[in-house]
Amino acid sequence: MGDIAILYQKARRAALWGVAVNSTLGLIKLLGGMYGHSFALVTDGAHSLVDALISGSLVAALFFAQRPADREHPYGHTRVEALVGAGVGLLLILLAMALGWEAWSTRKLAHPSPHAFTLIVAAFGAICQEALSRYAIKTARRTGSGALLATAWDYRLDVFGSLLVLFGVALTKWGGPSWQMADRIAAGLVATLIVWVASKLLWENVQDLMDRQANPLVLQDVRLEALAVAGVQGVEKLRVRKAGLEYLVDIHVEVDPDLTVREGHNIAHAVKDQVITRLDPIRDVLVHIEPSRTNPNGLTE
């Protein structure tokens, strides 16, 4: 359990960095867009501030997910992590729709040309967000946090958003009258990109909430560890579901049908201990004993 606690600690640290970086960048981009007359930069700034709130929610969720099981939640509270991940995806979709509508509804309104300093703000934002997204994605993959991965890809969206803002502002400022809509178009493209990625993230986290089977590599590791236990002759059935940063295993192992109940019980405990000890993300293992269909001479009955 100590290793799992470290996974949660790493995920929380990445989320806290998200709060700090997105809060700072969001204010800089929002003020830069307002005073620099760039609606696309304002849109990007609003996105960053929402990201800061999302990251803060993720920090709270990761703390809550570590609470031990109780009478009302015998399987623990780890599912809150996937729930927050799904909420992040849904919130981003709603945000993108609002920003896209604002860009469309104000497309015909006259607005001054953006100031040159908005280009510097957009470029600075892209560099900072790229560094943050790489760190968060790397941490999410190491810890297996779906919510952190969703948030990390949201950070990556900010990179593309800042680049679109950079391109749109440049066209609006130096492309002449025929390119005055470029800033609004950039804002609309940012919103479209957010919807596309957020929809995928929402789907992935909902699948975890629906007890989707774990990926084949996890299944293979669990199967090999179970087969390494003395007395286990085969694995008949294996189900592994993700719960936060951890996994819950249901496994049916085959043993000699002539074993006593006590001997079968001891093998079951050995399988559970082997899997939990050898595979850090595994939190619990439910082992069911089945009589082997192969007799001691190696023939199938």
DRENDO-1510 file (C-alpha; in Angstrom, 1 decimal, always signed):
<recs>
REC; n; res; u; v; w
REC; 1; MET; +0.0; +0.0; +0.0 .
REC; 2; GLY; +3.0; +2.3; +0.5 .
REC; 3; ASP; +3.7; +2.1; -3.3 .
REC; 4; ILE; +0.1; +3.0; -4.1 .
REC; 5; ALA; +0.3; +6.0; -1.7 .
REC; 6; ILE; +3.3; +7.2; -3.6 .
REC; 7; LEU; +1.3; +7.0; -6.9 .
REC; 8; TYR; -1.4; +9.2; -5.3 .
REC; 9; GLN; +1.2; +11.6; -4.1 .
REC; 10; LYS; +2.8; +12.0; -7.5 .
REC; 11; ALA; -0.6; +12.5; -9.1 .
REC; 12; ARG; -1.5; +15.2; -6.6 .
REC; 13; ARG; +1.8; +17.0; -7.1 .
REC; 14; ALA; +1.2; +17.1; -10.9 .
REC; 15; ALA; -2.4; +18.5; -10.3 .
REC; 16; LEU; -1.0; +21.1; -7.9 .
REC; 17; TRP; +1.4; +22.3; -10.5 .
REC; 18; GLY; -1.6; +22.5; -12.8 .
REC; 19; VAL; -3.4; +24.8; -10.4 .
REC; 20; ALA; -0.3; +27.1; -10.0 .
REC; 21; VAL; +0.6; +27.3; -13.7 .
REC; 22; ASN; -3.0; +27.6; -15.1 .
REC; 23; SER; -4.0; +30.3; -12.6 .
REC; 24; THR; -1.0; +32.4; -13.5 .
REC; 25; LEU; -1.3; +31.9; -17.2 .
REC; 26; GLY; -5.0; +32.3; -17.2 .
REC; 27; LEU; -4.8; +35.8; -15.6 .
REC; 28; ILE; -2.0; +36.9; -17.9 .
REC; 29; LYS; -3.8; +35.8; -21.0 .
REC; 30; LEU; -7.2; +37.1; -19.9 .
REC; 31; LEU; -5.7; +40.6; -19.1 .
REC; 32; GLY; -3.6; +40.5; -22.2 .
REC; 33; GLY; -6.5; +39.7; -24.4 .
REC; 34; MET; -8.7; +42.4; -22.8 .
REC; 35; TYR; -6.2; +45.1; -23.0 .
REC; 36; GLY; -4.7; +43.8; -26.3 .
REC; 37; HIS; -8.1; +43.5; -28.0 .
REC; 38; SER; -7.8; +39.8; -28.8 .
REC; 39; PHE; -10.9; +37.8; -28.3 .
REC; 40; ALA; -9.1; +34.6; -29.1 .
REC; 41; LEU; -6.6; +35.3; -26.3 .
REC; 42; VAL; -9.5; +36.0; -23.9 .
REC; 43; THR; -11.0; +32.7; -24.9 .
REC; 44; ASP; -7.7; +30.9; -24.2 .
REC; 45; GLY; -7.3; +32.7; -20.9 .
REC; 46; ALA; -10.8; +31.7; -19.7 .
REC; 47; HIS; -9.9; +28.1; -20.7 .
REC; 48; SER; -6.7; +28.2; -18.5 .
REC; 49; LEU; -8.7; +29.6; -15.5 .
REC; 50; VAL; -11.2; +26.8; -15.8 .
REC; 51; ASP; -8.2; +24.4; -16.0 .
REC; 52; ALA; -7.0; +25.7; -12.7 .
REC; 53; LEU; -10.4; +25.0; -11.1 .
REC; 54; ILE; -10.4; +21.5; -12.7 .
REC; 55; SER; -6.9; +20.8; -11.3 .
REC; 56; GLY; -8.0; +22.0; -7.9 .
REC; 57; SER; -10.9; +19.6; -8.0 .
REC; 58; LEU; -8.6; +16.8; -9.1 .
REC; 59; VAL; -6.4; +17.4; -6.0 .
REC; 60; ALA; -9.4; +17.1; -3.8 .
REC; 61; ALA; -10.6; +14.0; -5.6 .
REC; 62; LEU; -7.2; +12.3; -5.2 .
REC; 63; PHE; -7.3; +13.0; -1.5 .
REC; 64; PHE; -10.8; +11.7; -1.1 .
REC; 65; ALA; -10.0; +8.6; -3.2 .
REC; 66; GLN; -7.5; +7.5; -0.6 .
REC; 67; ARG; -10.0; +7.3; +2.2 .
REC; 68; PRO; -10.3; +3.7; +3.5 .
REC; 69; ALA; -13.3; +1.6; +2.9 .
REC; 70; ASP; -16.2; +2.0; +5.3 .
REC; 71; ARG; -19.6; +0.4; +5.9 .
REC; 72; GLU; -21.3; +2.4; +3.2 .
REC; 73; HIS; -18.4; +2.1; +0.7 .
REC; 74; PRO; -16.9; -1.4; +1.3 .
REC; 75; TYR; -14.9; -1.1; -2.0 .
REC; 76; GLY; -13.4; +2.2; -0.9 .
REC; 77; HIS; -13.7; +5.6; -2.5 .
REC; 78; THR; -11.3; +5.3; -5.5 .
REC; 79; ARG; -14.0; +5.6; -8.1 .
REC; 80; VAL; -14.3; +9.3; -7.4 .
REC; 81; GLU; -11.1; +9.7; -9.4 .
REC; 82; ALA; -12.8; +8.5; -12.6 .
REC; 83; LEU; -15.9; +10.4; -11.8 .
REC; 84; VAL; -13.9; +13.6; -11.7 .
REC; 85; GLY; -12.2; +12.7; -15.0 .
REC; 86; ALA; -15.6; +12.3; -16.6 .
REC; 87; GLY; -16.7; +15.6; -15.1 .
REC; 88; VAL; -13.6; +17.3; -16.5 .
REC; 89; GLY; -14.5; +16.1; -20.0 .
REC; 90; LEU; -18.1; +17.2; -19.7 .
REC; 91; LEU; -17.2; +20.6; -18.3 .
REC; 92; LEU; -14.7; +21.2; -21.1 .
REC; 93; ILE; -17.4; +20.4; -23.7 .
REC; 94; LEU; -19.8; +22.9; -22.1 .
REC; 95; LEU; -17.0; +25.5; -21.9 .
REC; 96; ALA; -16.1; +25.0; -25.6 .
REC; 97; MET; -19.7; +25.3; -26.7 .
REC; 98; ALA; -20.0; +28.6; -24.8 .
REC; 99; LEU; -16.8; +30.0; -26.2 .
REC; 100; GLY; -17.6; +28.9; -29.7 .
REC; 101; TRP; -21.1; +30.5; -29.5 .
REC; 102; GLU; -19.5; +33.8; -28.3 .
REC; 103; ALA; -17.1; +33.8; -31.1 .
REC; 104; TRP; -19.8; +33.2; -33.7 .
REC; 105; SER; -22.4; +35.6; -32.3 .
REC; 106; THR; -19.8; +38.5; -32.2 .
REC; 107; ARG; -18.3; +37.8; -35.6 .
REC; 108; LYS; -19.9; +40.8; -37.3 .
REC; 109; LEU; -19.1; +43.3; -34.5 .
REC; 110; ALA; -16.4; +45.8; -35.2 .
REC; 111; HIS; -13.3; +45.4; -33.0 .
REC; 112; PRO; -9.9; +47.1; -33.0 .
REC; 113; SER; -6.8; +45.3; -34.3 .
REC; 114; PRO; -4.9; +43.3; -31.6 .
REC; 115; HIS; -1.8; +44.7; -30.1 .
REC; 116; ALA; +1.6; +43.2; -30.9 .
REC; 117; PHE; +2.2; +42.2; -27.3 .
REC; 118; THR; -0.6; +39.7; -27.4 .
REC; 119; LEU; +1.6; +37.6; -29.7 .
REC; 120; ILE; +4.2; +37.4; -26.9 .
REC; 121; VAL; +1.6; +36.4; -24.4 .
REC; 122; ALA; +0.3; +33.6; -26.6 .
REC; 123; ALA; +3.8; +32.3; -27.4 .
REC; 124; PHE; +4.8; +32.4; -23.7 .
REC; 125; GLY; +1.6; +30.5; -22.8 .
REC; 126; ALA; +2.2; +27.8; -25.4 .
REC; 127; ILE; +5.7; +27.2; -24.0 .
REC; 128; CYS; +4.6; +27.0; -20.4 .
REC; 129; GLN; +1.6; +24.8; -21.2 .
REC; 130; GLU; +3.7; +22.4; -23.3 .
REC; 131; ALA; +6.1; +21.9; -20.4 .
REC; 132; LEU; +3.2; +21.3; -18.0 .
REC; 133; SER; +1.4; +18.9; -20.3 .
REC; 134; ARG; +4.4; +16.8; -20.8 .
REC; 135; TYR; +5.0; +16.5; -17.1 .
REC; 136; ALA; +1.4; +15.7; -16.4 .
REC; 137; ILE; +1.0; +13.1; -19.2 .
REC; 138; LYS; +4.2; +11.4; -18.0 .
REC; 139; THR; +2.9; +11.3; -14.4 .
REC; 140; ALA; -0.6; +10.1; -15.5 .
REC; 141; ARG; +0.9; +7.2; -17.4 .
REC; 142; ARG; +3.1; +6.2; -14.5 .
REC; 143; THR; +0.3; +6.4; -11.9 .
REC; 144; GLY; -2.5; +5.1; -14.1 .
REC; 145; SER; -4.7; +8.1; -13.2 .
REC; 146; GLY; -7.5; +8.6; -15.8 .
REC; 147; ALA; -8.6; +11.9; -14.3 .
REC; 148; LEU; -5.0; +13.2; -14.4 .
REC; 149; LEU; -4.6; +12.0; -18.0 .
REC; 150; ALA; -7.8; +13.8; -18.9 .
REC; 151; THR; -6.5; +17.0; -17.3 .
REC; 152; ALA; -3.1; +16.6; -18.9 .
REC; 153; TRP; -4.6; +16.4; -22.3 .
REC; 154; ASP; -6.6; +19.5; -21.5 .
REC; 155; TYR; -3.2; +21.2; -20.8 .
REC; 156; ARG; -2.1; +20.0; -24.2 .
REC; 157; LEU; -5.2; +21.6; -25.7 .
REC; 158; ASP; -4.0; +24.9; -24.3 .
REC; 159; VAL; -0.8; +24.5; -26.2 .
REC; 160; PHE; -2.7; +24.2; -29.5 .
REC; 161; GLY; -5.1; +26.9; -28.4 .
REC; 162; SER; -2.2; +29.3; -27.8 .
REC; 163; LEU; -0.7; +28.5; -31.2 .
REC; 164; LEU; -4.0; +29.1; -32.9 .
REC; 165; VAL; -4.3; +32.4; -31.0 .
REC; 166; LEU; -0.8; +33.3; -32.1 .
REC; 167; PHE; -1.6; +32.5; -35.8 .
REC; 168; GLY; -5.0; +34.2; -35.6 .
REC; 169; VAL; -3.7; +37.4; -34.0 .
REC; 170; ALA; -0.8; +37.7; -36.5 .
REC; 171; LEU; -3.2; +37.4; -39.4 .
REC; 172; THR; -5.6; +39.9; -37.9 .
REC; 173; LYS; -2.9; +42.4; -37.2 .
REC; 174; TRP; -0.8; +42.2; -40.4 .
REC; 175; GLY; -3.0; +40.4; -42.9 .
REC; 176; GLY; -5.0; +43.5; -43.8 .
REC; 177; PRO; -8.8; +44.2; -43.7 .
REC; 178; SER; -9.6; +40.8; -45.4 .
REC; 179; TRP; -8.1; +39.0; -42.4 .
REC; 180; GLN; -9.9; +40.8; -39.6 .
REC; 181; MET; -12.0; +37.7; -38.8 .
REC; 182; ALA; -8.9; +35.6; -38.2 .
REC; 183; ASP; -9.0; +36.2; -34.5 .
REC; 184; ARG; -12.6; +35.1; -34.2 .
REC; 185; ILE; -11.9; +32.0; -36.4 .
REC; 186; ALA; -9.0; +31.1; -34.2 .
REC; 187; ALA; -11.3; +31.2; -31.1 .
REC; 188; GLY; -13.8; +29.0; -32.9 .
REC; 189; LEU; -11.1; +26.5; -33.8 .
REC; 190; VAL; -9.9; +26.4; -30.2 .
REC; 191; ALA; -13.4; +25.6; -29.1 .
REC; 192; THR; -13.8; +22.8; -31.7 .
REC; 193; LEU; -10.5; +21.3; -30.7 .
REC; 194; ILE; -11.6; +21.3; -27.0 .
REC; 195; VAL; -14.9; +19.5; -27.9 .
REC; 196; TRP; -13.1; +16.8; -29.9 .
REC; 197; VAL; -10.5; +15.8; -27.2 .
REC; 198; ALA; -12.9; +16.3; -24.3 .
REC; 199; SER; -15.4; +13.9; -25.8 .
REC; 200; LYS; -12.7; +11.2; -26.0 .
REC; 201; LEU; -11.7; +11.8; -22.4 .
REC; 202; LEU; -15.3; +11.7; -21.2 .
REC; 203; TRP; -15.8; +8.4; -23.0 .
REC; 204; GLU; -12.7; +6.8; -21.5 .
REC; 205; ASN; -13.5; +7.8; -17.9 .
REC; 206; VAL; -17.2; +6.6; -18.3 .
REC; 207; GLN; -15.8; +3.3; -19.5 .
REC; 208; ASP; -13.8; +2.9; -16.3 .
REC; 209; LEU; -16.9; +3.7; -14.3 .
REC; 210; MET; -18.7; +0.9; -16.2 .
REC; 211; ASP; -16.1; -1.6; -15.1 .
REC; 212; ARG; -14.4; -2.0; -18.5 .
REC; 213; GLN; -11.9; -4.9; -18.6 .
REC; 214; ALA; -8.4; -3.8; -17.9 .
REC; 215; ASN; -5.9; -3.6; -20.8 .
REC; 216; PRO; -4.3; -6.9; -21.9 .
REC; 217; LEU; -0.9; -6.2; -20.3 .
REC; 218; VAL; -2.5; -6.0; -16.9 .
REC; 219; LEU; -4.4; -9.2; -17.5 .
REC; 220; GLN; -1.3; -11.0; -18.6 .
REC; 221; ASP; +0.7; -9.9; -15.5 .
REC; 222; VAL; -2.1; -11.1; -13.2 .
REC; 223; ARG; -2.4; -14.4; -15.0 .
REC; 224; LEU; +1.4; -15.1; -14.9 .
REC; 225; GLU; +1.6; -14.3; -11.2 .
REC; 226; ALA; -1.3; -16.5; -10.3 .
REC; 227; LEU; +0.2; -19.4; -12.4 .
REC; 228; ALA; +3.5; -19.0; -10.5 .
REC; 229; VAL; +1.8; -20.1; -7.2 .
REC; 230; ALA; +2.4; -23.8; -6.3 .
REC; 231; GLY; -0.7; -25.8; -6.7 .
REC; 232; VAL; -2.4; -23.6; -9.4 .
REC; 233; GLN; -2.9; -25.7; -12.6 .
REC; 234; GLY; -4.6; -23.1; -14.7 .
REC; 235; VAL; -6.7; -19.9; -14.8 .
REC; 236; GLU; -10.3; -20.5; -15.8 .
REC; 237; LYS; -11.6; -16.9; -15.6 .
REC; 238; LEU; -10.1; -13.5; -15.0 .
REC; 239; ARG; -11.7; -10.1; -14.6 .
REC; 240; VAL; -9.8; -7.0; -13.7 .
REC; 241; ARG; -11.5; -3.6; -13.3 .
REC; 242; LYS; -10.0; -0.2; -12.7 .
REC; 243; ALA; -10.8; +1.7; -9.5 .
REC; 244; GLY; -9.0; +5.1; -9.4 .
REC; 245; LEU; -5.3; +4.4; -9.6 .
REC; 246; GLU; -5.7; +0.8; -8.5 .
REC; 247; TYR; -7.2; -2.4; -9.8 .
REC; 248; LEU; -9.7; -5.0; -8.4 .
REC; 249; VAL; -9.2; -8.6; -9.5 .
REC; 250; ASP; -11.7; -11.5; -9.7 .
REC; 251; ILE; -9.9; -14.7; -10.7 .
REC; 252; HIS; -10.9; -18.4; -10.9 .
REC; 253; VAL; -7.9; -20.7; -10.6 .
REC; 254; GLU; -7.9; -24.4; -11.2 .
REC; 255; VAL; -6.4; -26.8; -8.7 .
REC; 256; ASP; -6.3; -30.6; -8.1 .
REC; 257; PRO; -9.9; -31.6; -7.4 .
REC; 258; ASP; -8.7; -34.1; -4.7 .
REC; 259; LEU; -7.4; -31.3; -2.5 .
REC; 260; THR; -9.0; -30.7; +0.9 .
REC; 261; VAL; -11.0; -27.5; +1.5 .
REC; 262; ARG; -8.2; -26.2; +3.7 .
REC; 263; GLU; -5.5; -26.9; +1.0 .
REC; 264; GLY; -7.6; -25.1; -1.6 .
REC; 265; HIS; -8.2; -22.2; +0.8 .
REC; 266; ASN; -4.4; -21.9; +1.4 .
REC; 267; ILE; -3.7; -21.8; -2.4 .
REC; 268; ALA; -6.3; -19.1; -2.8 .
REC; 269; HIS; -4.6; -17.0; -0.1 .
REC; 270; ALA; -1.3; -17.6; -1.7 .
REC; 271; VAL; -2.6; -16.4; -5.1 .
REC; 272; LYS; -4.0; -13.2; -3.5 .
REC; 273; ASP; -0.8; -12.5; -1.7 .
REC; 274; GLN; +1.3; -13.2; -4.8 .
REC; 275; VAL; -0.7; -10.8; -7.0 .
REC; 276; ILE; -0.9; -8.0; -4.5 .
REC; 277; THR; +2.7; -8.2; -3.5 .
REC; 278; ARG; +4.2; -8.5; -7.0 .
REC; 279; LEU; +1.9; -6.0; -8.8 .
REC; 280; ASP; +1.7; -2.6; -7.1 .
REC; 281; PRO; -1.5; -1.2; -8.6 .
REC; 282; ILE; -3.5; -4.2; -7.4 .
REC; 283; ARG; -5.6; -3.3; -4.3 .
REC; 284; ASP; -7.6; -6.5; -3.8 .
REC; 285; VAL; -8.0; -9.9; -5.3 .
REC; 286; LEU; -11.0; -12.2; -5.0 .
REC; 287; VAL; -10.0; -15.8; -5.7 .
REC; 288; HIS; -12.4; -18.6; -6.6 .
REC; 289; ILE; -11.2; -22.2; -6.6 .
REC; 290; GLU; -12.2; -24.5; -9.4 .
REC; 291; PRO; -11.5; -28.2; -9.9 .
REC; 292; SER; -8.9; -28.8; -12.6 .
REC; 293; ARG; -10.2; -30.4; -15.8 .
REC; 294; THR; -6.7; -32.0; -16.2 .
REC; 295; ASN; -5.9; -35.2; -14.2 .
REC; 296; PRO; -2.4; -35.7; -12.7 .
REC; 297; ASN; -1.3; -37.7; -15.8 .
REC; 298; GLY; -1.9; -34.5; -17.9 .
REC; 299; LEU; -5.0; -35.8; -19.6 .
REC; 300; THR; -8.2; -33.7; -19.9 .
REC; 301; GLU; -11.1; -35.2; -18.1 .
</recs>
